[in-house]
Amino acid sequence: MNNIFIGWSGNKSLADKISELMVENTDARAIVGGGQPKDMFIGAQVIEQINRCDSAILLIEDKNGMISSNLMFEWGYIYMQNILLVIYMLFY
């Protein structure tokens, strides 16, 4: 089974819907990133979620010309772990 991390910025409902569709239509297990930060700014659980995954999807929304610093950290961490990454960008 493939574990897929779904990182999101500003639209958790979209991440949840993608997760739901993946579970319904594939054998993948989707892990929507997030939760309550405990140990540091981004939250140790997000790093642990990424570490459990074989691939990742980042949902990047650009509403005002800026990308979330948390999402940029996740992007860099995923890249350094050599995890297959798909990026989906929404521009308004």
Secondary structure by P-SEA (a helix, b strand, c coil): cbbbbbbbcccaaaaaaaaaaaaacccbbbbbcccccccccccaaaaaaaaaccccccccccccccccaaaaaaaaaaaaaccbbbbbbbcc
